[in-house]
Amino acid sequence: MTSLDIIQSPIVDELKSFESYFKESIQSDIPLLRIIIRYILRKKGKQMRPMFVFLSAKMCGEFNETTLLAASSIELLHTATLLHDDVVDESYERRGSFSINALWKNKIAVLVGDFILARGMLNTLDRKEYRFLHLISRAVKDMSEGEILQMRKSRKLDIDNETYFEIIRKKTASLIATSMAIGAASVTKDDEVVEKMFRIGLDVGIAFQIKDDIFDYQSKGILGKPTGNDIKEKKITLPLLYVLNNCESRERSRILSLIKRKNKNQAKVKELVDLVVSRGGLEYAAQQMNQFRENAIAGIMEFPESESRNALIELVNYTTTRQK
């Protein structure tokens, strides 16, 4: 049995129900929209965020149809942000296939993202689930702020540890935190439990993003080489930040100059990747990642023992051991 099998075992039926529920929640009468939505649905990922919703719900109470609405709202938000991210990042590939903006151009991609986001909001309003709307709106605000902050810092290259963690808390962790909080909110009226799940989710999400940052410096792909995409995009993430914080000012200036002026030069990118690896940047990032993971697990362990709790812990572990 694989790790994902263990994670999904308490929610197999729920995940099956979710597929049809989600398809229904995203439909439109506009022919072009229907074509694009079918394309999006064919390229679904691992559905990690719905798994966080379902496992959090079952750990905190009794699963119900409102939990399906919660998971659908999160997945609609996630899908919309992916479409917008691809436009912002000028990315033409998503999950091994052409992105929406690559096939239908930026204007359509942005409008489809807006439609999907609005669809999720309307679904919650139709059911009068105002707590869901509050949680989702907070996530949209945080994710937008995180993206804008990262763009600004990428231009100025003046990032520090505090700013790095603020960026990933808002940009990535807030959505996982909202997934866990909205799962709890679908089964309990206890706001303290909902907020506790949100805080646990922030730790999970930060660990998740640090894992992504580590990937960029590790060998992978057909050629077995690190991508160095973060450096190419002038993103200073935790592995590189560790090196910048532990070198002399002259070397720091040289590194920042390379990122600013030579970030498209493959040889210089490789030089920086090798520097991060040799100076212990990955080890430091892994230590930080594991600390946030352990903090999250400690919070989950405060809930009564159950199959869902065990699977949720397995899912948290999966976020830091996954291979892609």
C-alpha positions as CSV (number, residue, x, y, z in Angstrom):
1,M,0.0,0.0,0.0
2,T,1.4,3.4,-1.0
3,S,1.5,6.5,1.1
4,L,-1.4,8.0,-0.9
5,D,-3.4,4.8,-0.4
6,I,-3.0,5.1,3.3
7,I,-4.0,8.7,3.2
8,Q,-7.1,8.1,1.1
9,S,-8.3,5.0,2.8
10,P,-10.7,6.8,5.3
11,I,-12.1,9.0,2.6
12,V,-12.3,6.8,-0.5
13,D,-16.1,7.2,-0.9
14,E,-15.9,10.9,-0.2
15,L,-13.3,11.5,-2.9
16,K,-15.5,9.6,-5.4
17,S,-18.5,11.7,-4.5
18,F,-16.3,14.8,-4.8
19,E,-15.4,14.2,-8.4
20,S,-19.0,14.5,-9.7
21,Y,-19.9,17.2,-7.2
22,F,-16.9,19.3,-8.4
23,K,-17.7,18.8,-12.1
24,E,-21.3,20.0,-11.4
25,S,-20.1,23.1,-9.5
26,I,-17.9,24.4,-12.3
27,Q,-20.3,24.1,-15.2
28,S,-21.4,26.9,-17.6
29,D,-23.8,27.4,-20.5
30,I,-21.2,29.2,-22.5
31,P,-19.8,26.8,-25.2
32,L,-16.2,28.1,-25.1
33,L,-16.2,27.9,-21.3
34,R,-17.4,24.3,-21.4
35,I,-14.6,23.3,-23.7
36,I,-12.0,25.0,-21.5
37,I,-13.5,23.5,-18.3
38,R,-13.4,20.0,-19.8
39,Y,-9.7,20.5,-20.6
40,I,-9.1,21.7,-17.0
41,L,-10.9,18.7,-15.6
42,R,-8.9,16.2,-17.6
43,K,-5.7,17.6,-16.0
44,K,-6.6,17.3,-12.4
45,G,-3.7,16.8,-9.9
46,K,-3.5,14.7,-6.7
47,Q,-6.4,16.6,-5.1
48,M,-4.3,17.2,-2.0
49,R,-6.4,20.2,-0.9
50,P,-9.7,18.3,-1.0
51,M,-7.9,15.5,1.0
52,F,-7.0,18.1,3.7
53,V,-10.6,19.3,3.8
54,F,-12.1,15.8,4.1
55,L,-9.6,14.5,6.7
56,S,-9.8,17.6,8.8
57,A,-13.6,17.4,8.7
58,K,-13.7,13.7,9.7
59,M,-11.2,14.3,12.5
60,C,-13.3,17.2,13.9
61,G,-16.8,15.8,13.4
62,E,-19.2,14.0,11.1
63,F,-18.8,14.3,7.3
64,N,-21.8,15.8,5.5
65,E,-22.8,17.3,2.2
66,T,-21.6,20.7,3.4
67,T,-18.1,19.2,3.5
68,L,-18.4,18.5,-0.2
69,L,-19.2,22.2,-0.7
70,A,-16.2,23.2,1.4
71,A,-13.9,21.0,-0.7
72,S,-15.3,22.2,-4.0
73,S,-14.9,25.8,-2.9
74,I,-11.3,25.2,-2.1
75,E,-10.6,23.4,-5.3
76,L,-12.3,26.1,-7.4
77,L,-10.2,28.7,-5.6
78,H,-7.0,26.7,-6.2
79,T,-7.9,26.2,-9.9
80,A,-8.5,29.9,-10.4
81,T,-5.2,30.8,-8.8
82,L,-3.3,28.4,-11.0
83,L,-4.8,30.0,-14.1
84,H,-3.9,33.5,-12.9
85,D,-0.4,32.3,-11.8
86,D,0.4,31.0,-15.2
87,V,-0.4,34.4,-16.7
88,V,1.6,36.2,-14.1
89,D,4.6,33.9,-14.5
90,E,4.2,33.7,-18.3
91,S,4.2,29.9,-18.0
92,Y,3.0,27.9,-20.9
93,E,3.0,24.5,-19.3
94,R,0.9,23.0,-16.4
95,R,1.2,19.4,-15.2
96,G,3.0,18.3,-18.4
97,S,0.4,19.9,-20.8
98,F,-0.2,23.3,-22.3
99,S,-1.5,25.8,-19.9
100,I,-4.8,27.7,-20.6
101,N,-3.0,30.9,-21.5
102,A,-0.8,28.9,-23.9
103,L,-3.8,27.6,-25.8
104,W,-6.4,30.5,-25.4
105,K,-4.1,33.5,-24.6
106,N,-3.9,35.6,-21.4
107,K,-7.2,37.4,-21.6
108,I,-9.2,34.2,-21.8
109,A,-7.1,32.6,-19.0
110,V,-7.7,35.5,-16.7
111,L,-11.5,35.6,-17.4
112,V,-11.8,31.9,-16.9
113,G,-10.0,32.2,-13.6
114,D,-12.4,35.0,-12.6
115,F,-15.4,32.9,-13.6
116,I,-14.1,29.9,-11.5
117,L,-13.4,32.1,-8.5
118,A,-16.9,33.7,-8.8
119,R,-18.5,30.2,-9.2
120,G,-17.0,29.1,-5.9
121,M,-18.2,32.3,-4.1
122,L,-21.7,32.0,-5.5
123,N,-21.9,28.3,-4.5
124,T,-21.2,29.2,-0.9
125,L,-23.6,32.2,-0.9
126,D,-26.4,30.0,-2.4
127,R,-26.0,27.7,0.6
128,K,-25.7,30.6,3.0
129,E,-22.3,29.3,4.2
130,Y,-21.0,32.7,5.2
131,R,-18.2,31.3,7.4
132,F,-16.9,29.6,4.2
133,L,-17.0,32.9,2.4
134,H,-15.0,34.6,5.1
135,L,-12.3,31.9,5.1
136,I,-12.0,31.9,1.3
137,S,-12.0,35.7,1.1
138,R,-9.2,35.8,3.6
139,A,-7.2,33.3,1.6
140,V,-7.7,35.3,-1.6
141,K,-6.4,38.4,0.2
142,D,-3.4,36.6,1.6
143,M,-2.5,34.9,-1.6
144,S,-2.7,38.2,-3.6
145,E,-0.6,40.0,-1.0
146,G,2.0,37.2,-1.0
147,E,2.3,37.2,-4.8
148,I,2.7,41.0,-4.9
149,L,5.2,41.1,-2.1
150,Q,7.3,38.4,-3.8
151,M,7.2,40.3,-7.1
152,R,8.4,43.5,-5.4
153,K,11.2,41.7,-3.5
154,S,12.3,39.8,-6.7
155,R,12.9,43.2,-8.3
156,K,14.8,44.7,-5.4
157,L,16.5,41.5,-4.1
158,D,16.3,42.8,-0.5
159,I,14.6,39.7,1.0
160,D,15.4,38.5,4.5
161,N,14.2,35.5,6.6
162,E,11.2,37.3,8.0
163,T,10.0,38.5,4.6
164,Y,10.6,35.1,3.1
165,F,8.4,33.4,5.6
166,E,5.7,36.1,5.3
167,I,5.6,35.5,1.5
168,I,5.2,31.7,1.7
169,R,2.8,32.0,4.6
170,K,0.5,34.2,2.5
171,K,1.2,32.9,-1.0
172,T,1.1,29.1,-0.3
173,A,0.4,28.2,3.3
174,S,-2.8,30.2,3.5
175,L,-4.6,28.0,1.0
176,I,-3.7,24.8,2.8
177,A,-4.5,26.4,6.1
178,T,-7.9,27.4,4.7
179,S,-8.5,23.9,3.4
180,M,-8.1,22.5,7.0
181,A,-10.1,25.3,8.6
182,I,-13.0,25.0,6.2
183,G,-13.1,21.3,6.6
184,A,-13.5,21.8,10.3
185,A,-16.0,24.6,9.8
186,S,-18.2,22.2,7.8
187,V,-18.7,19.9,10.8
188,T,-18.4,22.1,13.9
189,K,-19.6,25.6,15.0
190,D,-16.6,25.8,17.4
191,D,-14.6,28.8,16.1
192,E,-11.6,27.9,18.3
193,V,-11.3,24.5,16.6
194,V,-11.6,26.1,13.2
195,E,-8.9,28.6,14.0
196,K,-6.7,25.9,15.5
197,M,-6.9,23.9,12.3
198,F,-6.0,27.1,10.4
199,R,-2.9,27.5,12.4
200,I,-1.9,23.9,12.0
201,G,-2.5,24.3,8.2
202,L,-0.1,27.3,8.1
203,D,2.7,25.0,9.5
204,V,1.8,22.4,6.9
205,G,1.8,24.9,4.1
206,I,5.1,26.4,5.0
207,A,6.7,23.0,5.1
208,F,5.1,22.2,1.8
209,Q,6.5,25.4,0.2
210,I,10.0,24.8,1.6
211,K,9.9,21.4,0.0
212,D,9.2,23.0,-3.3
213,D,12.1,25.4,-2.8
214,I,14.4,22.5,-2.1
215,F,13.3,20.7,-5.3
216,D,14.7,23.6,-7.4
217,Y,18.2,22.8,-6.2
218,Q,18.0,19.0,-6.5
219,S,18.7,16.8,-9.5
220,K,15.6,15.7,-11.3
221,G,14.1,15.3,-14.8
222,I,15.4,13.4,-17.8
223,L,18.8,15.0,-17.6
224,G,19.1,14.7,-13.9
225,K,19.8,18.4,-13.4
226,P,18.4,21.0,-11.0
227,T,16.2,23.5,-12.9
228,G,17.3,26.6,-11.0
229,N,14.0,28.2,-12.0
230,D,13.8,30.3,-8.8
231,I,17.1,31.9,-9.6
232,K,16.1,32.5,-13.2
233,E,13.0,34.2,-11.9
234,K,15.1,36.2,-9.3
235,K,13.3,34.5,-6.4
236,I,15.5,34.2,-3.3
237,T,14.2,31.2,-1.4
238,L,15.4,29.6,1.8
239,P,18.3,27.5,0.5
240,L,19.9,30.5,-1.2
241,L,18.9,32.9,1.7
242,Y,20.9,30.7,4.1
243,V,24.0,31.1,1.9
244,L,23.5,34.9,1.7
245,N,23.1,35.1,5.4
246,N,26.3,33.2,6.0
247,C,28.9,34.7,3.6
248,E,31.0,37.9,3.6
249,S,29.6,41.1,2.3
250,R,31.7,41.0,-0.9
251,E,30.5,37.5,-1.8
252,R,27.0,38.4,-1.0
253,S,27.2,41.4,-3.4
254,R,28.6,39.2,-6.1
255,I,25.8,36.6,-5.7
256,L,23.1,39.2,-5.8
257,S,24.8,40.8,-8.9
258,L,24.7,37.4,-10.6
259,I,21.0,36.9,-9.8
260,K,20.2,40.4,-11.1
261,R,22.3,40.4,-14.3
262,K,23.1,36.8,-15.1
263,N,19.9,35.0,-14.1
264,K,19.3,33.8,-17.7
265,N,22.9,32.5,-18.1
266,Q,22.7,28.7,-17.6
267,A,26.3,28.5,-16.6
268,K,25.9,31.2,-13.9
269,V,22.7,29.6,-12.7
270,K,24.5,26.3,-12.3
271,E,27.3,28.0,-10.4
272,L,24.8,29.4,-7.9
273,V,23.0,26.1,-7.6
274,D,26.2,24.3,-6.9
275,L,27.2,27.0,-4.3
276,V,23.9,26.6,-2.5
277,V,24.4,22.8,-2.4
278,S,28.0,22.9,-1.3
279,R,27.4,25.6,1.5
280,G,24.6,23.5,3.2
281,G,21.6,25.5,2.0
282,L,19.5,22.4,1.4
283,E,20.3,20.9,4.8
284,Y,19.3,24.1,6.5
285,A,16.1,24.3,4.5
286,A,15.3,20.7,5.3
287,Q,15.8,21.3,9.0
288,Q,13.4,24.3,8.9
289,M,10.9,22.2,6.8
290,N,10.9,19.4,9.3
291,Q,10.4,21.7,12.2
292,F,7.2,23.1,10.7
293,R,6.1,19.6,9.9
294,E,6.6,18.5,13.5
295,N,4.8,21.5,14.8
296,A,1.8,20.6,12.6
297,I,1.8,17.0,13.7
298,A,2.0,18.0,17.4
299,G,-1.1,20.1,16.9
300,I,-3.0,17.3,15.1
301,M,-2.0,14.9,17.9
302,E,-4.0,17.0,20.4
303,F,-7.2,15.6,18.7
304,P,-8.6,12.2,19.7
305,E,-7.0,9.1,18.0
306,S,-8.9,8.1,14.9
307,E,-8.2,6.7,11.4
308,S,-8.7,10.2,10.0
309,R,-6.2,11.7,12.4
310,N,-3.6,9.0,11.4
311,A,-4.3,9.6,7.7
312,L,-4.0,13.4,8.2
313,I,-0.6,12.9,9.9
314,E,0.4,10.7,6.9
315,L,-0.7,13.5,4.5
316,V,1.4,16.0,6.4
317,N,4.4,13.7,6.2
318,Y,3.7,13.2,2.5
319,T,4.0,17.0,1.9
320,T,7.7,16.8,2.9
321,T,8.7,13.4,1.4
322,R,7.0,13.7,-2.0
323,Q,9.2,13.4,-5.0
324,K,7.5,16.1,-7.1
